[in-house]
Amino acid sequence: MLNSSCHFGSLDCAVMFAGEVIGMLMECSIEGASGIPMDISLLFPLFSQWPAEERQALLSQGRAVAFAAGSEIISIQQTVHEVLFVTHGLMTAYTPGKRAGRPFCYGYIVPGDIIGLHALFEPRPFGVAVQVLRDTRGFSLPLDVLVQALDAKPQAWRSIAELMTHAVHHLLNFVSMLSEPDGYSRLKRVLEALEQHAQAHPAAPGLHLTQRELGERIGLSREMVNRMLKALRTGGYIQLNEEGGIVIAKPLPERF
């Protein structure tokens, strides 16, 4: 295991998202000697491109990693030599920003996401840092090992293209959200996206964000987010479930 307070090898700052699905690691909990789940294709469909024996041989060249909440595992000027596959936890991709305590949040990294795929095509740093919000576990593969495996299975490059297409889709949705004319409209978009994900994947672990984390995602202060959420709860639009997650009880109003 890595020391949870150190940087993750020399991973670059850029984050490529593996899609919107959060897999359940409990469905693929058989681990090899390295601590990496051998049936990991349930969480990362990319690995379904290789037969079980070849997949196990590929994963045996990786290593399990763990990071403690609060640690910054990637700085804005790192270059990538490993690809990180996230199996548990929650992280954020952000730019520190010029104002202390007000980073710009690009998005959240959840189980099923992959960090570092961009380096298959572009090795330069992208100027984004990654911080651990909840204790996080996963496994890494050396970049050259993954490239060799992909070259041996040319059809697997199509899966990489699909992952990068998902990343572009995520980016466009993010830009679209930022173009909303006011803070409430951005909050509404985020709450509706979380609700849609929860309904589509009822067995998946919930993504429960604090008011500060929501504010960082949409560019608002924690106090403003608190005021909006309080008004929505008072109006019966949202509720909190047993785990503390926000549930939409009825369609959110168009205006705040």
Phi, psi and omega in degrees: 000150175278154169297127188291348181263359183261170177286155182277091179052236175231044175297141175285167184284339187290148182239126174250124185274138183275004181125182186265355183276130173260114182279165177257113181296335180297343179275353181216058190267003179287119185250147175271188183298332181276356182086006180267130178302131183280334179260044188290350180295341175293329179265324180236094182304340177308321185284351176289349178291341182249138174303159187307315183294317179292323179297317179296322178295322179293312182294333180293345178271359178260190180212149176281146180225155178215142182226139181273148177304137179097345181275146174261115187265344180222128176264170188286349183243018180276150174252157191263136172228353180223155176247129183256128177252118186271125181249335179216153169102197183206131176226168178230143173259127187208166169248130185307323179084162182277335180266126182301134178079004181233069178289159176261117185268121177276331181163177183251146182250119188235171177307132184103349179270157183233134178249126172108002181296334181302331184291349173297337183235333185218106186279348185290149174299148181255359175076030178235138178259161178232126179240145180273122178266323175234152178311130189233141176231159178182201175213156182237151173235136174302141183301317182293330177294316179294319179298317180298319179293321179293319179295330179284342178231077186308328181293340179292337177297333177297322177296322176298317178299321179294320179297318181289330174295319175299320180297317178296318178299317178300315181297317180295320176296322179295314179297320178298319178297318180295336181281353177301142189290342183212166183296323180296319180299323178291318178298318179301316180299317182293315180297319179293323178295318178297319179295317179298319179296316181298321180288324181286334184227070185297336181271352183280152177296138182288152177259094185260111183259143175284168179298324177296317180294321176298317180298318178297325181293325187245006175078033178235159177287159177299323181296319179293318178298317179301317181296318180293316181295321178298317179295321179293322178292317179298323179279359178079015182279327181228158176222166174254132177277183185296335181269000180090006179277153180277130178240130177280119183272331177205160184311132181291146179293151181290329182234153180262000000 
